[in-house]
Amino acid sequence: MEADVGTSLVDRTPSGTRLTQAGEMFLNEAQNILSSLDRAVQIARQAGDGTAIPLRLGITCDIVTTRLTDALSRFRKISTSGQATVSDAPRPRHQWMLDNGLLDLALLPSTLTADVEHAEILWDEDVHLVLPTTHPLVADAIIDIRRLANVPLILDSSNDDDGIGHALLNASRIAGLTIGITSPVFFLETRLMLVAAGFGITALPALSSALAATPGIVGRPLSPPLKVTTVAAWPTSGLTPAAQRFLTIARSFKEIGTDDASSNPS
């Protein structure tokens, strides 16, 4: 194999062997090819016996709202390929999976309106601050962003420059504020636990399922308002039939206001 590739793939020493950098890259690409081959075999078999091919969908915590819940519920009920395998990961991971053919569709948060190739803007969600119920700012029905000076912000550690946390940071900079950042954490549950314990604040969509289900925290809208855009992205190979059907359903939720998002459209 090394002769065919034309470079060393493995370092061989008396104490053992390990992959070279070229070997690691070769292995990664080979695994992607094998995964794509397994997927091709699965699709062919399912098409041959009439089995519906499930949708491989990626989502992030910044867009998990009742609107998405309703869209998935409708997809499951009325689609001929109503099953879906859902991957929950940070945006950079989903982008990698799309690029490597491991997802059919990814729903990603974006605070930008620039066109993205192989993508479509679905809907906007209002963003609320998430505070402990004991925080003094809870008394405000709408929180002026200028009141967040020196309030510690708990961010996720996904390094997503287009997520809600970074949108809040950008809004604070525009307002001339300095917001301190606590140690970033990976899991949303950990973020909300730290908020409930009084270590800082964070931000989520107003209709976030986690916001409604976590005790000890409360959401408040911002002034000026802050929104996050949910974008559907797909591989360069195009939309699969299942992804196209889900997009058709998701588009029907595009014009629904935040207050109505928990009700399915007719």
GUVEX-471101 format. One record per residue (C-alpha): chain; x, y, z. Coordinates in nm, 4 decimals, m for minus. Layout:
// GUVEX-471101
('A', (X, Y, Z)) ...
END
This chain:
// GUVEX-471101
('A', (0.0000, 0.0000, 0.0000)) ('A', (0.2819, 0.2413, 0.0805)) ('A', (0.4338, 0.1647, m0.2593)) ('A', (0.1044, 0.2462, m0.4295)) ('A', (0.0561, 0.5666, m0.2289)) ('A', (0.4182, 0.6704, m0.2694)) ('A', (0.4906, 0.7671, 0.0895)) ('A', (0.5418, 0.6160, 0.4343)) ('A', (0.2185, 0.5448, 0.6202)) ('A', (0.3590, 0.3756, 0.9314)) ('A', (0.6617, 0.4476, 1.1504)) ('A', (0.8218, 0.1195, 1.2532)) ('A', (1.0413, 0.1134, 1.5649)) ('A', (1.1649, m0.1632, 1.7965)) ('A', (0.9053, m0.0557, 2.0522)) ('A', (0.6143, m0.0744, 1.8086)) ('A', (0.4500, 0.1043, 1.5203)) ('A', (0.2407, 0.4164, 1.4785)) ('A', (0.0804, 0.5973, 1.1892)) ('A', (0.2634, 0.8835, 1.0274)) ('A', (0.0742, 1.2061, 0.9605)) ('A', (0.0199, 1.0844, 0.6053)) ('A', (m0.0996, 0.7508, 0.7446)) ('A', (m0.3534, 0.9177, 0.9735)) ('A', (m0.4903, 1.1238, 0.6862)) ('A', (m0.5044, 0.8152, 0.4633)) ('A', (m0.6887, 0.6189, 0.7334)) ('A', (m0.9401, 0.8991, 0.7837)) ('A', (m1.0176, 0.9170, 0.4119)) ('A', (m1.0383, 0.5391, 0.3867)) ('A', (m1.2871, 0.5254, 0.6746)) ('A', (m1.5000, 0.7880, 0.5012)) ('A', (m1.4963, 0.5840, 0.1815)) ('A', (m1.5973, 0.2687, 0.3690)) ('A', (m1.8783, 0.4557, 0.5454)) ('A', (m2.0044, 0.5846, 0.2113)) ('A', (m1.9841, 0.2334, 0.0677)) ('A', (m2.1825, 0.0919, 0.3610)) ('A', (m2.4404, 0.3670, 0.3086)) ('A', (m2.4606, 0.2859, m0.0644)) ('A', (m2.5175, m0.0829, 0.0111)) ('A', (m2.7885, 0.0045, 0.2662)) ('A', (m2.9648, 0.2370, 0.0230)) ('A', (m2.9551, m0.0206, m0.2564)) ('A', (m3.0944, m0.2947, m0.0331)) ('A', (m3.3691, m0.0731, 0.1036)) ('A', (m3.4630, 0.0456, m0.2436)) ('A', (m3.4708, m0.3151, m0.3622)) ('A', (m3.7084, m0.4396, m0.0941)) ('A', (m3.9211, m0.1242, m0.0795)) ('A', (m3.7987, m0.0154, 0.2646)) ('A', (m3.8066, 0.3599, 0.3262)) ('A', (m3.4597, 0.5135, 0.3547)) ('A', (m3.4245, 0.7150, 0.6777)) ('A', (m3.3158, 1.0780, 0.6847)) ('A', (m2.9727, 1.1439, 0.8373)) ('A', (m3.0274, 1.4773, 1.0112)) ('A', (m2.7831, 1.6887, 1.2102)) ('A', (m2.8974, 1.9466, 1.4660)) ('A', (m2.7340, 2.1683, 1.7286)) ('A', (m2.8643, 2.2764, 2.0688)) ('A', (m2.8993, 2.6373, 1.9513)) ('A', (m3.1926, 2.5481, 1.7226)) ('A', (m3.3729, 2.2827, 1.9300)) ('A', (m3.7133, 2.4476, 1.9763)) ('A', (m4.0792, 2.3523, 1.9657)) ('A', (m4.0847, 2.4615, 1.6007)) ('A', (m3.8263, 2.1944, 1.5167)) ('A', (m4.0147, 1.9424, 1.7306)) ('A', (m4.3330, 2.0064, 1.5327)) ('A', (m4.1522, 1.9839, 1.1988)) ('A', (m3.9985, 1.6485, 1.2923)) ('A', (m4.3321, 1.5225, 1.4210)) ('A', (m4.5032, 1.6072, 1.0928)) ('A', (m4.2196, 1.4448, 0.8971)) ('A', (m4.2558, 1.1248, 1.0968)) ('A', (m4.6326, 1.1145, 1.0546)) ('A', (m4.6841, 1.2013, 0.6887)) ('A', (m4.3591, 1.1229, 0.5102)) ('A', (m4.3161, 0.7966, 0.3236)) ('A', (m3.9663, 0.7851, 0.4749)) ('A', (m4.0769, 0.8999, 0.8156)) ('A', (m3.7831, 0.7594, 1.0107)) ('A', (m3.4815, 0.9775, 1.0859)) ('A', (m3.1468, 0.9222, 1.2510)) ('A', (m3.0555, 1.2429, 1.4335)) ('A', (m2.7017, 1.3532, 1.5156)) ('A', (m2.6581, 1.6109, 1.7933)) ('A', (m2.3200, 1.7809, 1.7631)) ('A', (m2.1580, 2.1265, 1.7335)) ('A', (m2.1850, 2.3091, 1.4020)) ('A', (m1.8199, 2.2471, 1.2928)) ('A', (m1.8704, 1.8711, 1.3337)) ('A', (m2.1889, 1.8772, 1.1267)) ('A', (m2.0153, 2.0758, 0.8537)) ('A', (m1.7450, 1.8089, 0.8413)) ('A', (m2.0074, 1.5324, 0.8246)) ('A', (m2.1840, 1.7097, 0.5376)) ('A', (m1.8565, 1.7503, 0.3506)) ('A', (m1.7834, 1.3800, 0.3951)) ('A', (m2.1278, 1.2489, 0.2976)) ('A', (m2.2261, 1.1357, 0.6465)) ('A', (m2.5382, 1.3547, 0.6722)) ('A', (m2.8253, 1.4216, 0.4325)) ('A', (m2.9231, 1.7495, 0.5969)) ('A', (m2.8053, 1.9675, 0.8853)) ('A', (m3.0015, 2.2395, 1.0635)) ('A', (m2.7505, 2.4957, 1.1838)) ('A', (m2.7696, 2.8249, 1.3725)) ('A', (m2.6613, 3.1356, 1.1873)) ('A', (m2.6698, 3.5008, 1.2852)) ('A', (m2.5621, 3.5935, 0.9326)) ('A', (m2.7805, 3.6471, 0.6275)) ('A', (m2.5099, 3.5872, 0.3655)) ('A', (m2.5934, 3.3230, 0.1082)) ('A', (m2.4341, 2.9858, 0.1713)) ('A', (m2.3856, 2.7370, m0.1093)) ('A', (m2.6061, 2.4294, m0.0773)) ('A', (m2.8104, 2.5895, 0.2006)) ('A', (m3.1448, 2.7568, 0.2622)) ('A', (m3.2651, 2.9907, 0.5364)) ('A', (m3.5634, 2.8352, 0.7150)) ('A', (m3.6788, 3.0595, 0.9993)) ('A', (m3.5792, 3.3110, 1.2656)) ('A', (m3.6110, 3.2506, 1.6388)) ('A', (m3.6178, 3.5133, 1.9130)) ('A', (m3.3270, 3.4762, 2.1541)) ('A', (m3.3823, 3.5126, 2.5281)) ('A', (m3.1333, 3.5628, 2.8047)) ('A', (m3.1297, 3.2730, 3.0499)) ('A', (m3.0897, 3.3801, 3.4128)) ('A', (m3.1270, 3.2192, 3.7556)) ('A', (m3.4674, 3.2897, 3.9068)) ('A', (m3.2910, 3.4771, 4.1885)) ('A', (m3.1103, 3.7221, 3.9563)) ('A', (m3.2055, 4.0916, 4.0013)) ('A', (m3.2625, 4.1311, 3.6253)) ('A', (m3.5507, 3.8822, 3.6409)) ('A', (m3.7674, 4.1743, 3.7569)) ('A', (m3.7343, 4.3284, 3.4087)) ('A', (m3.9883, 4.2057, 3.1553)) ('A', (m3.7437, 4.3061, 2.8793)) ('A', (m3.3747, 4.3427, 2.9602)) ('A', (m3.1840, 4.6340, 2.8110)) ('A', (m2.8536, 4.4941, 2.6871)) ('A', (m2.6718, 4.7843, 2.8541)) ('A', (m2.7625, 4.6294, 3.1914)) ('A', (m2.5382, 4.3296, 3.1147)) ('A', (m2.2144, 4.5173, 3.1793)) ('A', (m1.9804, 4.2945, 3.3816)) ('A', (m2.2378, 4.0125, 3.4004)) ('A', (m2.0521, 3.6810, 3.3463)) ('A', (m2.1605, 3.4905, 3.0350)) ('A', (m2.1471, 3.1106, 3.0135)) ('A', (m2.0654, 3.0019, 2.6578)) ('A', (m2.0517, 2.6582, 2.5028)) ('A', (m1.7092, 2.5262, 2.4006)) ('A', (m1.7971, 2.4264, 2.0426)) ('A', (m1.5987, 2.7191, 1.8964)) ('A', (m1.8996, 2.8102, 1.6833)) ('A', (m1.8506, 3.1719, 1.5791)) ('A', (m2.2019, 3.1791, 1.4355)) ('A', (m2.3929, 3.0552, 1.7405)) ('A', (m2.6156, 3.2364, 1.9877)) ('A', (m2.3479, 3.2978, 2.2505)) ('A', (m2.1208, 3.4759, 2.0052)) ('A', (m2.4191, 3.6716, 1.8706)) ('A', (m2.4791, 3.8023, 2.2229)) ('A', (m2.1117, 3.8934, 2.2565)) ('A', (m2.1201, 4.0813, 1.9270)) ('A', (m2.4367, 4.2686, 2.0320)) ('A', (m2.2720, 4.3688, 2.3590)) ('A', (m1.9629, 4.4978, 2.1776)) ('A', (m2.1841, 4.7076, 1.9487)) ('A', (m2.3455, 4.8520, 2.2617)) ('A', (m1.9995, 4.9345, 2.3970)) ('A', (m2.0142, 4.6771, 2.6766)) ('A', (m1.7615, 4.4370, 2.8178)) ('A', (m1.9105, 4.1019, 2.9150)) ('A', (m1.6921, 3.8629, 3.1082)) ('A', (m1.6829, 3.5007, 2.9932)) ('A', (m1.6691, 3.2135, 3.2374)) ('A', (m1.5008, 2.8846, 3.1503)) ('A', (m1.6717, 2.7500, 2.8354)) ('A', (m1.8524, 2.4180, 2.8795)) ('A', (m1.9588, 2.1607, 2.6225)) ('A', (m2.2941, 2.0253, 2.7376)) ('A', (m2.6059, 2.2439, 2.7403)) ('A', (m2.7228, 2.0730, 3.0600)) ('A', (m2.4011, 2.1859, 3.2315)) ('A', (m2.4484, 2.5427, 3.1104)) ('A', (m2.8031, 2.5582, 3.2463)) ('A', (m2.6996, 2.3975, 3.5752)) ('A', (m2.4319, 2.6663, 3.6210)) ('A', (m2.6876, 2.9376, 3.5413)) ('A', (m2.9317, 2.7941, 3.7966)) ('A', (m2.6482, 2.7868, 4.0517)) ('A', (m2.5793, 3.1554, 3.9950)) ('A', (m2.2454, 3.1361, 3.8113)) ('A', (m2.3608, 3.3530, 3.5213)) ('A', (m2.6100, 3.3839, 3.2367)) ('A', (m2.6431, 3.2324, 2.8916)) ('A', (m2.8742, 3.2665, 2.5910)) ('A', (m3.1105, 3.0291, 2.4103)) ('A', (m3.3987, 3.0456, 2.1642)) ('A', (m3.7171, 3.1673, 2.3345)) ('A', (m3.8913, 2.8383, 2.2528)) ('A', (m3.6017, 2.6157, 2.3561)) ('A', (m3.7169, 2.2847, 2.4989)) ('A', (m3.4327, 2.2937, 2.7534)) ('A', (m3.5327, 2.6404, 2.8767)) ('A', (m3.8860, 2.5258, 2.9516)) ('A', (m3.7775, 2.2014, 3.1192)) ('A', (m3.4989, 2.3214, 3.3516)) ('A', (m3.5929, 2.4356, 3.7053)) ('A', (m3.4275, 2.7360, 3.8649)) ('A', (m3.3886, 2.9390, 3.5441)) ('A', (m3.6009, 3.1874, 3.3499)) ('A', (m3.5838, 3.3464, 3.0062)) ('A', (m3.6158, 3.7174, 2.9268)) ('A', (m3.6137, 3.8961, 2.5875)) ('A', (m3.3481, 4.1538, 2.5067)) ('A', (m3.3661, 4.5139, 2.3941)) ('A', (m3.2664, 4.5599, 2.1189)) ('A', (m3.4067, 4.2191, 2.0161)) ('A', (m3.1680, 3.9386, 1.9291)) ('A', (m3.2553, 3.6639, 1.6826)) ('A', (m3.0901, 3.3503, 1.5490)) ('A', (m3.1538, 3.2124, 1.2010)) ('A', (m3.1923, 2.8401, 1.1395)) ('A', (m3.0280, 2.7362, 0.8133)) ('A', (m3.0706, 2.4005, 0.6388)) ('A', (m2.7512, 2.2824, 0.4689)) ('A', (m2.6917, 1.9748, 0.2540)) ('A', (m2.3975, 1.8017, 0.0803)) ('A', (m2.2647, 1.9099, m0.2572)) ('A', (m2.4097, 1.5860, m0.3963)) ('A', (m2.7572, 1.7356, m0.3511)) ('A', (m3.0744, 1.6599, m0.1576)) ('A', (m3.1886, 1.3036, m0.1004)) ('A', (m3.5635, 1.2324, m0.1386)) ('A', (m3.6015, 1.2159, 0.2411)) ('A', (m3.4157, 1.5464, 0.2880)) ('A', (m3.6320, 1.7106, 0.0227)) ('A', (m3.9488, 1.5918, 0.1959)) ('A', (m3.8309, 1.7249, 0.5310)) ('A', (m3.7417, 2.0606, 0.3752)) ('A', (m4.0893, 2.0846, 0.2231)) ('A', (m4.2389, 2.0369, 0.5697)) ('A', (m3.9913, 2.2761, 0.7340)) ('A', (m4.0730, 2.5493, 0.4821)) ('A', (m4.4353, 2.5413, 0.5953)) ('A', (m4.3150, 2.6622, 0.9370)) ('A', (m4.1144, 2.9507, 0.7905)) ('A', (m4.3854, 3.2156, 0.8159)) ('A', (m4.5170, 3.1101, 1.1581)) ('A', (m4.4523, 3.3637, 1.4325)) ('A', (m4.2757, 3.2703, 1.7524)) ('A', (m4.5992, 3.2752, 1.9513)) ('A', (m4.7588, 3.0293, 1.7060)) ('A', (m4.4634, 2.7964, 1.6538)) ('A', (m4.5926, 2.5332, 1.8923)) ('A', (m4.8967, 2.4713, 1.6730)) ('A', (m4.8724, 2.2720, 1.3520)) ('A', (m4.9707, 2.4598, 1.0357)) ('A', (m5.2746, 2.3368, 0.8518)) 
END
